[in-house]
Amino acid sequence: MPFLGSLTLPDDPVWIDEFDTSPVVQAIERSLTGALIIEEATTTKGRNITLDVAWLTRAELLALKALADVPDTDYSLTILQGSFTVRFRRPPYEVKPIRGLADPDSTDVYQVTVNLMTV
């Protein structure tokens, strides 16, 4: 079962950008003589984890908002691909109501994408 901190996520959230980030970073520059200087290193932090968590109820969305509203906080994320220490990227999520209601109740559902990064 997937978890973000104390929040249980719906089954099988989709990691949208799982293969968009390389663990290798590169800096390329020229020296005063014109020689090419290439530096490469591996990174262990800062990988984006953008999760399409499908539908969340308003109550679950408010719990997610409470986690995201705490600044400078790391959370444990457990999904099918493994366990990660993450922090919210800003904006922390994208939300679309499944049906717009002026006075939604706690069981109304929303399409939610959560923006995280490894730390």
N, C-alpha and C positions, 0 to 999 in steps of 0.2 A: 504494500500500500504506500503510495507516495505521500511525503510529508514536507512541509516547509515550516521550520520551527515547530510550534505546537499545533499548527493548522494541518488537517488532513485534506489532501487534494483529491479531486476526482481521479478515478483509475486511469492509468496510461496517458498522462499529459504528453503532448508532442513537443519535443525539443526542436524548435524551428531552425535554429542556427547552429546545430551541433557540429557541422563540418565547415562552417564559414570562417573559423579562426584557426590559424596555424600556431603551434607552440613555439615556432621559430620566428624571432624578430630580426630585422636586418636594417643596418644603416649604411648608406653608400655616400661617399664624398670623394673629392679630389684633393690631393696634396698640392703644395705650392709648385711642385715640379710637374704637375699634371697626372701623376700616378693615381690609379684608382685604389681607394681604400674601402674594403668591404669588411664590415664587422657583423657577425651573427652570434646569437645566443638563444638559449631556450628560456621560456618564461614558465612560471609555475602559477601565476595569478593573473587575474584580469580577463579571463575567458568569459565571453557572453553566454548566458543561458537564458534564452527567451522561450518561455513555455506557453503553449496554447493549452489552457487547462479546461477548454470546452465551457460548459455551463457551471456557474456558481450561483447559489441562492443569494439573496440580498444579505442574509445573516452571515454566510461565508465570506461574502465580499466585504462586509464591515469588519470581520475578523482579519482579513487580509490587509485592509486599510490601516487597522490598528498596528499591525506589524510594520508596515511601510512608513507609518508616521513617526517612528522612533528613529532619530538620526544616529549615525555612526554605530550601527549594530549589525553584528554578523549572525547568521542563522544557519542551521543545518538543513540541507536539502537532500532528501532521499527520493530518487526516481529510478526507473528501470536501468538506466545507464550507470548508476553508481550513487555514492554519497559524496556531497560537496559542501564546503563551507562557502556561503554566499552572502552577498549584500545586495540590496535593491539598487538598480540603476535608476536614474531620474529621467523621465517620469517613471514611477515604479510599475505602472500597469496601464493597459488600455481596456476600456470597458464600453460595451454596447448593450443596451437593454434588449432583450428578446422581443418584448413588446412594451412600448412606452406607456407608463401609467403615471398620473399625477400624484397618486398616493399609494406607492407600492408597499406590499407587506413583506415579511421576512422570507416568504417562500417563493417570491417572484425571482426569475432567473435572468442572468446576464452572461454574455459572451465575454470572456476575460483572457487577456494575454499578459503574462507577468514578465517583467524585465529584471533579470538578475545578472550578477557577475561573480566569478570565483574570487576569493580573497585568501 
